Amino acid sequence: MVLTYLHLFITIYQLELYKEVHIISNTAPHSAISSYSGFIYQGKVALLHCLKLIADNVTDVQNYELQIDSLDDFAILRNDLVVSLHQVKAKRDDLFSSYKEDFDKQKNKLVECQGSQAYFHVSTPLRSIPETFSDDYPDSQIYKYIYDDNSEKAHCPLSEINQLIEVMLKKALSTLNADEYKLEPRYLELNRTYLEEIICTLVIAIHSDIQEKGLPQNQTAYDKRVAFAVLLEALNQDIQESVNQSSKYWTFLLKAEFGECLNEFCQDQEPQLSISKLEKLAYLACKINLLDDQQILSFSSSIVPHKKISTTNTSMLNYKNGTFDKLDLKRGFFNLLKSINNDDIVYGDSGRNYWLQGEVKYYPTAIFENEDYGDDVCKEILEACMAQEEDQFFERDFLVNQFIDRPNILSPSISSKYTALDDEQSPQHKILNFKKISLISRDKAKELLDE
């Protein structure tokens, strides 16, 4: 079986179902959500299905609720009645036999939830489905996704999920007789992101209750739900003004991009990453999702210290140019974490993470430029650092990157420019601290950290 980041922990934890006939018991089933079990793709699929229900018949869904990772990967409830159970699998296996055990488990759950409908969501088209499937699983369906031309597929690749959400979002808005501007591509993308944040906030709240408040994970995941009334309110309002200038919106985008890139990175690895490494990466993703608006910017500046970011400017240009992007994460940050086997990362409260060797801190970064560009990177770090309003940057010792080694970022080729500045432009303590910051390449850091 090929494990992916999304469903690593669903293969580790067995989700159990406890209910009375027709009515769910308040004894909550086991939940894998404390292990950050793939809410990225799973949450997107859940949103897509919710939008489909709204598009099909908005009157029927008024009392519906979405529940994540408790009774199943997600479930639709009405007054504690199970409307439908949903399994979400984002694996590369395409043989039905690779999923048979999960089909069987869901079938058993349906016995507990008499009258419920079950859906099985896959990201890869399944082969060798037995001819007896309908007889073997009479209340189960392999979910069919609707495309813009109304064609259907019984799978949804990770690369197409955003597009399909927007297709269904447009149908739902049309059902609600929305104004024409809400059906335009730009607004659909904005609205999709806004709705995804609602789902994401639910998962983060569950994580927070489990990890920070110490509440039981089973009951926490069981109780916390998204009412369809909340989704309908978001669909009916004009979200443009509140979203475009909101730091929370950008915070969500950064977290979503981090999670999606991590998922794609793990999915693409050959050979696949070890269970231990996947666990560590999933835990990191969980920590990132618990960061607040300021902490996520602090984390971003720690892994892309060569990019300038203002903590008070919420413009699109500021965030796009000053924070990490997909290339930074995939070619730089995730590759670095994959290569270095020391998993004892210290997760700082500010969002800045590091390895600790004695009293020396090694900060993982997303810098992947070649050695030839070392002086340019040092210059960019200096300029970004000079623009910082805080001095936390200077608490670090080594910036671990892919290829560049520099004893300090105030390298001879650029030091004259900055040492010539007067105190008002460049306080002396900053200049001195520049000399304490070194760039160390992945291979040299690996020798030190993997001892």
N, C-alpha and C positions, 0 to 999 in steps of 0.2 A: 504493500500500500504506500502510495506517495503522500506524505503528510504535507500540509500547507500551514502557513502561519494562521490562516483564518480558522481552521478547525483542528488544530493541534490538540487543544484541550478537550474538545468533544470526544476525541478518541481516547483520552486519558480518563475522563470522568464519565460514568454512566448516569444519564439523566433518568431518574425514577419518577413515576407518576403515582400520586396518591389522591384519589377522589372517591366520592360517593357516586351512586348511579345518577347520571344526568347532571348532578351538581358537583362542582369542584369542592373538595374538602379544604378547610383552612389549614390543614397540615400540608405545608408547601413542599414540593418535590426538590430534589437535589439540584443545585444550580452550579454551572461551571463559570458563571460570569465573573467571579473574583479572579479568575485567571485570564480575563480579557479575551473571551473566546470568539474572536472574529467578528466584532460588531461592525466593522467597516462594510464588508460585503453583505453580511447578514442583515444589518440595519437598513441598507439600501434596498434589499429585496423586500424587507418588511414594509418599507415606505411605498414601494411600487404596488404591492398588493393592497395596501390601504387605499391608495388612490384609485385602484381598479374597482374596489368595492364602492367608493364614492361615485365614480363615473357610471357604474352599473345601476345604482339605485340609491340616491342620497337619502331618501326617506328611511330606508331600512337601517342605516348605519348610525342613527342619532345616538343610540345608547351603546355603541360598540366601544371596546377598549383594545389597545395593543399591549401585549405582554411579551417581554423579551427574555429569552433564555431561562425559562422556568419550567413550564409544562412541556415545552419543546423549544427548538431554536427560536421560534416565536409562535404566538398563538393569538387568535382573535376571540374575544370574550364578549358576552352580553349578559349582564346581571349574573356573573359567575357561571354562566353556561358556556361551554366550549362551542364556538361556531366553527372553528377550523384549527387544525394543528399543522405546523410547517417545519419540515427539515430543510436545511440549506447546506449544500455540499459544494465546496469550491476546490475540487480535486482534479487532477489531470487524468485519472483512471477513466476509461470509457467503456469498460465491460460491466454489464449489469451485476455480474457476480461479485464485483468489488463493493457493491452497495447493498447486497441482499440482506446482510445482517441488520442494516439500518432500516430497510423496508420492513423487516420482521418486527423490529422493536416498535416502529410506529404503528404497525398493525395491532400489536398487543396493547398499545396505548388507546387505540380506538375501541378496544373491547371495554376498557375502563370508562371511556367517554361515549357511551351509546348515543348514536345519532349524529356524531361529529363527522366532519369531512377532513381528510388528511391530504396534504400536498407535499410533493417532494421536488425541491428546487436543485437543479444541477447547472454547473457552468460549462460542462462538456457534453456533447450528444452521446447518449448511451447506445451501445451495441449489444446484440444478443439478448434482447429482452424476450423472455419466454412467452410463447403463444398463450400460455395459461395465466398471464399476468392479471387480467381482469377478474378471473375466477379466484386467483390466489389472494389478490388484494382488492376486494370489491369496493371498498370505501376510500381507496387511495388513488391519486392521480399524479402523474409527472406533470409539473406545472408548465403551461404554455404561455410564452411571452409574445405580446402583440407589438408589431413594428409599425412604423409610420404609414406604410402602404396597406395596413391591416393583415399582412401575412403573419403567420405564427411559427414559432420555433419552440421545441421542447427543451431548450437550454438557453442560458444567457451568459456569454463570456464576460469576464470581469471588465474587459475593455469597452463593453457595450451597455453596461448597466445604467450609467448616467443618461445616455441617449434614450433608453427605454423608459426610465423614470419620467423624463420630460415628455415623451409621447403620451404616457398615461396621465401625467399632470395636465396636459393640454385637454385631454378628454374630460377629466374631472372638472376643470375650469369651465369648459363648454357646458357641461351638465348644470353648473351653477350659474349659467348665463353671465359669465364674466365679461367685462369690457374688453374690447379688441386688443388694447395695449398689453393686457395680461397674457395674450396668446403669442406675443412676439418672442423670438428666440432669446433675446437678452433677459427679458423678464422671467421666462421659464427657467433659465439657468439660475437666476437670482432666487426665485421662489423655491426651486429644488434644494439649493444650498440652505435656505432658511428652514425648510421642513426637515432636512437631514439633521440640522442642529438641534431640533426638538427631540429627535430620537437619540442623538448623541448625548444630550443633556440628561436624559433618563439613565443611560448607561453609566455616565459619570456619577450621577447621584447614587446609584447602586454601589459603585466602587467606593465612593466616599463613605457611605454608611457601613460597608463591610470593613474597610481598611482603617478608616480614621475613627469611626465611632464604635467599632467592634461588634456591630450587630450581626446576627446569624445570616449567613449568605442565602440559605434556602428561603427564609421568610422575606428577606429584603427584595430579592428578585421576584418573588411571587406577588408581593403587595404593590410594588411600584409599576404603574401602567401609564400609557398615554391615551387619554380619552379622545375619541374621534372629534368631539366638540372642539378640542384644541386645534386639531388639523383643519377643521372647517373654518374656524376663526382666522387662521393664517391664510387660507385660500381666499376668504372674502375681503380681507383688508388689503390696502395698498402698502406693501412693505418697502418700497423703494427708498423713502426718506430715512426710515429708521435703520435700514441695512447698510446703505452706502457709506454712511459716516460713523458706523459703530465699530468700536475696537473689539467688541465681542464677536462681531461677524468675521473680522480678520483673524481673531484667535481661533475660531472654529475652522476657517479655511486652512490655517497652518497645521492644525491638528489633523484635519482630514487628509491633507496632502502627505503628512508624515505617515499616517496609517496606511494609506493607499500605496505609497511608494514602498513601504516596508513589506506589504503583502506581495506586491509585484516582484520585489527583490528576492524574497524567499521562494516564491513560486518559480523563478527563473534559474535557481541554483542547480547545477549539475556537477558533482553529485549533490543530493539534497543535504541541507544542514542537519546537524545532529539534533536529537531531542533536547539536549542540554542547551545548545546554542539557541534553538527556537524558543525555549522557555525564557532565556535571558532577554531575547529581543522582544518577546511578548510582554515581559514585565516592564521593560523600558517603555514600550508603547503605552502601557497602563499608566506609568508615572507621568509621561508627557501629557496624557489626557486629563490629569488632575491639576495641571498647572493653570494659574489664572492669567489674566490678560498681560500683566507685567512680567510674570515668570516665563511665559512662552517667548516673549521678546528677549528676555535674558538668556534663555536656552538658545534661541536662534543666533544671537550675537556671539555666544560662546563657541558655536560650531562653524559660523561663518564670520570670524572676527575681522575679515577684510572687507566687509560690506557695511556701509553707513546706514543707520536706522535711527529715526527720531521716535522717541517714546510718546510724544505728544501730537504728532501729525498722523491722522488716520486716513490720509489720501491713498488712493490705489497705487500711485507711483511710488510713494514712500515704502509701502509694504512690498511691492513687487521687486523693487531694486534693492531693498535693504534686508530681506530675509532669505532663508534657504529655499532652493527650488529642487526639482526632481533630480537634476544632474548632480547637485551638491550631495543629495542624500544617497543616491544609488552608486555613483562613481567614487564618492568620497567617504561619507560618514558610515554607511552600512558596510562598505567594503573594509573599512578600517576595523570595525567591530567584529567582522567575520574573521579577519586575519589574526587578530590578537586574541590569544586564548585566556588571558586573565579576565575573568568575568566579575571580579570584585570591584565593581564601580561604586564610588560614593555618590549618592544622589543628593546634591545640595538643595537646601530649601529655596534658594534663589532661582533654581532651574539650571544651574551650571553643574555639570557632572565631571568627575575626574577619577583617575587611578591614583592611589597614594602609595609611594615607596619611601618608607621612612618619613621624612618631613617634606619630601618633594612631591608636587602634584603634576600629573600628566593629563592634560585636557584633550579628549578626542575632538577632532575638527573634521569638517567636510572639505578641507582644502585638498584638491587633487591635481593642481598644476604641476608641471614638470620642474625639475631643478633649474632649468634654464630661465624660468620665470621667478626664481626665488627672490631677487631684489624687488621686482614689481610687487610681489605679494607682501613683502615687508613694508613697502611704501604704502600699500593699500591698508594694511593693518594699522600703521601709524596714523594715517589720515582718519580712519574710522575711529580710532582710539581718541584722537584729539577732539573729536566731536562728541565724545561721551560726556554726559553730565555727571556720571558717577565714576568712582575710582575702583569699583569691584574688578574691573578688567585686570588690574595689576596684582591681584591676589594669586595669579597663576604663575607657574614656572615654565613648563614645557607645553607647546602647542603641537600635538601629534598630528601629522599629516601624511600624505602618501609618499612624497618623494623629496621634500626640501629639508636640508639641514642648515641652520644658522645658529651660531652661538648666542646671538641676540638679534632682535629685529631692527635695532639701530645699526644696521650694517654699514661698513665704511663708505659704500657708494652713495648712500643717501643721508648719512649722519650730518654732514655739513649743513644741509638745508635746514635741518630742524634744530641743531645746536646753535644756529645763528639767530633763532627767533628770540624776541625779548620775553621777559617773564609774563607779561600780560597775555601774550599769545600762547605761550607754552610754559606753564609753571615748572619750576626746576624739579619738583618732586616727580612730575610726569616723565621728564627726560631721564632722570635717574632710574625710574621704574622700567622704562623701555629696555634698559640694559639688562634687566632681570628676566626678560621674556625671551625664550629660545624657541626655535622651530626644530623639531626632531622628526625624522622620517619614520615611516611605519616599520621598516626592517630593523632600524636601530632601537626603536621603542620596544619592539617585540623581544629583542634580546634581553632587555632590562626587565620588562613586565612579565614575561613568560617563564622567568627563572623558577 
